[in-house]
Structure formats: structure tokens, C-alpha cells
Amino acid sequence: MLAATGTVWSAALVLLAGSFAVVSGINDGGALLSPGLRIPSLSTLFSFCVLVAATTAGPVLFGTRVAATFLGRLVRFGPDASGRAALTVGVAVALAVVLLLSLRGLPTSLTLAVVGGLTGAGLGWGLPVPVASVGTVLLAAALAPVVSSLIAWLVTRSLRLAGPRRSPAAAAVGRTHRVAFPLQCLAYGANDGQKMVALCAVAAGGAATGSVPFGVSALVCCGVLFGLGALLGLPRAAASLGSGIVPLRPLDTVTAELAAAVAVLGSAALGFPVSMTQSVAGGLFGTGLGTGARRVRWRQAGRIGAAWMVTLPLSAGMAAVLAAGVKELV
């Protein structure tokens, strides 16, 4: 019966791939664009175009190692309807968890939700789940914001020890932002953007395996849907700009951008899917600690950390239960 409904699963996967690209834009695009609104060196329109272009060009410039990990190292999805069904359940649960937590005022990591959703769906469906590979991916995801925070702390402390006379002027911060923001966008395209490409490749007819072919049409589709999501998410992200982990200053923004870009590009080079938004949050946390722990809004940092901690087990548990139930039905 499952084979007979393969077309249904394929159609559902197409819808989910499109929804995933839009949600990525809302969740990540707006969050990446909004901190730079206070730095006039780049216009909002130019920044938006750079972000969409870098996200779309990621697989062309950096290959698809992260996408292959996303599809092949977490769960060994097969090329048949069974693999598509399990993949569909995992992605659907991931999007539902992100939406649920966002509605409760707990913005979380889409990457963590997807890792949990795919792993739980694989376990619930009875597919091979390589525990060592999943553990390695989770370790990399946990280390990325820590590395970003450490880099930002070191940069901030160095500038602070140099004294106020050596602190960058507004013009220097603006010039650095012109480099840091595009680099951050390229890092996003090299890592987070790969997840959209992987889903679009499978939805377009590719196998749900570690091989990730992509075409121009899939890349353009991902870029358009991601851009739409970024436009939808920007007003909300801009409205919450002052309620983040630290009170944002232009220098904090640029430092966090550079730190997150380094951490995420390093993870992409190793083929590990990590979260750019988590890495940016880690960078901002590092700047706060570097200038004094009192600048850190510990309550907000705790809420964000709690959302991250809840996301993985919640998405994995829900996906496992739903996958087992769907398997029995079909």
C-alpha cells in the first residue's frame, strides 16, 4: 500500500520543501538581517540581496557536503516510498516544533529541530540510525555557538584592553560590516542553506540518500522562497532587536557576524550541519561577557538556552511516535 501512495508522499514532500525554505527565511533570514539595521554602511535592500544570493549560491561555491550529511549520515533513508514517507514525517514535525515554540515566545534553532525530527522519524520507522554519526553531528552543533562565543569574547577583550583610544571608530566599524555581513551570508549558504537544497533535491525526484544532485531551478526556487520568508520575518526580528541577549551596539554586531561566520564555515568544511542563528547568538553572548557580565541579559539568555534544550528531545519524540503510527497505518 505504501508503494501505491508514493505519489502522495512525493507531493507532501514538495509542499514541505517549499514550507521549509519559507520558514528558514522567517526564522533565520530576518534574524541575520535585523542586527545590521543599526549600521548604515549597507542598505537593507542591498543586505537582503546579498543574503538571498549567497544562500542560493552556497552549493555552487562550497559543494553539498552538509546536504549529504543532512540526508545520509543522520538516518539512512532509502530511495523508495518508505524513505520519502519517513523523511516527510521528520521534516513536518521539525517545522511544527519550531512553530509551536515560536508561538510561545521561545525562538529556537531550526537545525536542532530538523536533526531531532529526522532521527526520531528514522527510529520510529525502524530505519538504520547510525548513533555515532548522529552523536558527532550533535557535538558539532553544540560546539559551533561555543566557538563563536569564544572568538567574540577574545576580540572584545582585546579591543577593551587596548583602551578607548584604540577602539574602532564608527567609520571603521562600517567598513568591517561591509566584509563581515557578506561573509556571514556565505557561511549561511555553505551550511544552513544546504538543508533547503537537500530537501528540494529530494522533492524534485532525487533519492533520499547521501547523494545530493541539484539544478538551477531548485536553487532559484530555494532562493525565492527563502527571500519571501526573510521579508516576512524581518519586521518581527527588527521589532525584537532591543530584547536580545545583549543591548546591541554596532561593534557587537560586527564582532558577532565575524565570529559566527568563522565557526559556521569551519563546520561546513567538515560537512557538519550547524545553526547560524545559534552561532550568532553565541557571538553576541561572547561580546557581552567580553565587556562585562552585567551587559548580558541572563533571563533572555536562559530562555533561549531552554528552548534549545527542549527542541531536540521534543522533535525526536514527536517524530518517533508519529512515524511509528504512520507506518502502522500504511
Rosetta blueprint (number, residue, H / E / L):
1 M L
2 L L
3 A L
4 A L
5 T L
6 G H
7 T H
8 V H
9 W H
10 S H
11 A H
12 A H
13 L H
14 V H
15 L H
16 L H
17 A H
18 G H
19 S H
20 F H
21 A H
22 V H
23 V H
24 S H
25 G H
26 I H
27 N H
28 D H
29 G H
30 G H
31 A H
32 L H
33 L H
34 S H
35 P H
36 G H
37 L H
38 R H
39 I L
40 P L
41 S L
42 L L
43 S L
44 T H
45 L H
46 F H
47 S H
48 F H
49 C H
50 V H
51 L H
52 V H
53 A H
54 A H
55 T H
56 T H
57 A H
58 G H
59 P H
60 V H
61 L H
62 F H
63 G L
64 T L
65 R H
66 V H
67 A H
68 A H
69 T H
70 F H
71 L H
72 G H
73 R L
74 L L
75 V L
76 R L
77 F L
78 G L
79 P L
80 D L
81 A H
82 S H
83 G H
84 R H
85 A H
86 A H
87 L H
88 T H
89 V H
90 G H
91 V H
92 A H
93 V H
94 A H
95 L H
96 A H
97 V H
98 V H
99 L H
100 L H
101 L H
102 S H
103 L H
104 R L
105 G L
106 L L
107 P L
108 T L
109 S L
110 L H
111 T H
112 L H
113 A H
114 V H
115 V H
116 G H
117 G H
118 L H
119 T H
120 G H
121 A H
122 G H
123 L H
124 G H
125 W H
126 G L
127 L L
128 P L
129 V L
130 P L
131 V H
132 A H
133 S H
134 V H
135 G H
136 T H
137 V H
138 L H
139 L H
140 A H
141 A H
142 A H
143 L H
144 A H
145 P H
146 V H
147 V H
148 S H
149 S H
150 L H
151 I H
152 A H
153 W H
154 L H
155 V H
156 T H
157 R H
158 S H
159 L H
160 R H
161 L H
162 A H
163 G L
164 P H
165 R H
166 R H
167 S L
168 P L
169 A L
170 A H
171 A H
172 A H
173 V H
174 G H
175 R H
176 T H
177 H H
178 R H
179 V H
180 A H
181 F H
182 P H
183 L H
184 Q H
185 C H
186 L H
187 A H
188 Y H
189 G H
190 A H
191 N L
192 D H
193 G H
194 Q H
195 K H
196 M H
197 V H
198 A H
199 L H
200 C H
201 A H
202 V H
203 A H
204 A L
205 G L
206 G L
207 A L
208 A L
209 T L
210 G L
211 S L
212 V L
213 P L
214 F L
215 G L
216 V H
217 S H
218 A H
219 L H
220 V H
221 C H
222 C H
223 G H
224 V H
225 L H
226 F H
227 G H
228 L H
229 G H
230 A H
231 L H
232 L H
233 G H
234 L H
235 P H
236 R H
237 A H
238 A H
239 A H
240 S L
241 L H
242 G H
243 S H
244 G L
245 I L
246 V L
247 P L
248 L L
249 R L
250 P H
251 L H
252 D H
253 T H
254 V H
255 T H
256 A H
257 E H
258 L H
259 A H
260 A H
261 A H
262 V H
263 A H
264 V H
265 L H
266 G H
267 S H
268 A H
269 A H
270 L H
271 G L
272 F L
273 P L
274 V L
275 S L
276 M H
277 T H
278 Q H
279 S H
280 V H
281 A H
282 G H
283 G H
284 L H
285 F H
286 G H
287 T H
288 G H
289 L H
290 G H
291 T H
292 G L
293 A H
294 R H
295 R H
296 V L
297 R L
298 W H
299 R H
300 Q H
301 A H
302 G H
303 R H
304 I H
305 G H
306 A H
307 A H
308 W H
309 M H
310 V H
311 T H
312 L H
313 P H
314 L H
315 S H
316 A H
317 G H
318 M H
319 A H
320 A H
321 V H
322 L H
323 A H
324 A H
325 G H
326 V H
327 K H
328 E H
329 L H
330 V L
